[in-house]
Amino acid sequence: MLEYLVVLLFGFWLGVAIFLYVSCYWLEEILDLPKPQAAHNNRTIGASGAHAQLKRLVARVVEEAAALPALARYAAEPSTPTESSYEDLLATAILNKVL
């Protein structure tokens, strides 16, 4: 009776181990899901994290653009645009909404 119980427990353990191995292989290799440890330097992933990264990127671009000497000359002599295309107005609206 004891031998039967040992064989039964060993078989159950072996079945669970094989199931877990196949499940992990299926999740990592076949589905190609990202690993939770590779969270891009512990930054928040998702819509709010992407939004925050985009805001930082746009702020850095604006700071770098403000440091350009040609932009400083242009800012001293502003000219009013006479005609704006639909694409220009749409791009301005989108940037205003994002920022």
N, C-alpha and C positions, 0 to 999 in steps of 0.2 A: 504494500500500500504506500509506503514511504517513497519507494522508487517511482511509482506512478505520479505522486504529487510533485516530486522533483522534476520529472520529465515534463509535466504539465506546466509548471512555473517557468522552466527554462524555455519551453516553446512559446509561452505567452510573452516572455521578455524578448525573445528573438523576434517575434512578430511585431511587437511595438517598436523595437529598434529599427527594423527594416522599414516600417511605415514612416517613422520620423525621418529617416535618411532619404527616402523617396520623396517625401513631402518637401523637405528642405531643398533637394535638388530641383524639384519641379518649380518651387517658388523663385529660386535664384537663377537658374539657367534657362528654363523654358519660358517663364513669364518675364524674365529680365527686369525684375523690380529693383528699385534702388535700395541699398542697405540703409538702415536707420543711422548707423554710425557716420556715414558719409553725408553729413548734413551741411556741407559747404561751410566749414569752419564754425559750426554751432550757430549759424544765423537762422533766423526764422524762415521757414519755407512756407509758401502759400501766397495768397493774394495780398495780405497785409504786408508780408515781408518783401514781396516784389514791389509793392507800392512805395515802401520806405526806401528801398534801394534805388528805385527810379527817381525819387525826390532828391536823394543825396547826389546821384549822378547829374541831374539837371542843375542843382545848386553849384556843383563843382564846375560844370561847363559855363554857367553864367559868371562865376568868379574868374575863371580863366579868360573868358571873352572880355570882361571888364578891364583886365590887365593889358589888353592889346592896345598899342599906341594909335593904330588907325581907328579903332572904335572910339577912343577918347576925342580924336579930331572930329569924327562924325557926330558925336554927342554934342560938341560945342556948336555945330551948325546944323540943327535939325531941319529936315525938309519934310513937308507934309506930302504924303503920297496922294497923287491926284486920282488914281484909279486902282482899285484892288480887285483881284480876281476872286472868284468863288473859292478856289483852292487856298489862297492866302488867308481869307477870312475864316475858312474852316480850320486850317492849321492853327491860327491864333486862338480860336475858340477852344480847340482841343487842348492846347498848351495851358490856357487859362484854367480849364477845368481840372487838369492834372495837378497843376501847382496850387 
